[in-house]
């Protein structure tokens, strides 16, 4: 009978731990004075995609003009 005590009580112990941490976060930790602003946009913008005709020319140069199968 005592062998079942630990497996049965484990979910309740985990639930009590989560609830205790939640309470601690709400009541004990200091609240932030200012809301955190969104991060600034990246200064590096993605380049515009190259036209398809330019890509075909580069592909033909790299492959030596061998068509794909």
VENBELCOR-V353643 format. One record per backbone hydrogen bond with DSSP energy under -1.0 kcal/mol. NH is the residue of the N-H (numbers start at 1). CO is the residue of the C=O. Records with the same first field share a line. If there is no record, write none. Layout:
NH = CO ; CO
This chain:
4 = 1
8 = 4
9 = 5
10 = 6
13 = 9
14 = 10
15 = 11
16 = 12
17 = 13
18 = 14
19 = 15
20 = 16
21 = 17
22 = 18
23 = 19
24 = 20
25 = 21
26 = 22
27 = 23
28 = 24
29 = 24
55 = 51
56 = 52
57 = 53
58 = 54
59 = 55
60 = 56
61 = 57
62 = 58
63 = 59
65 = 60
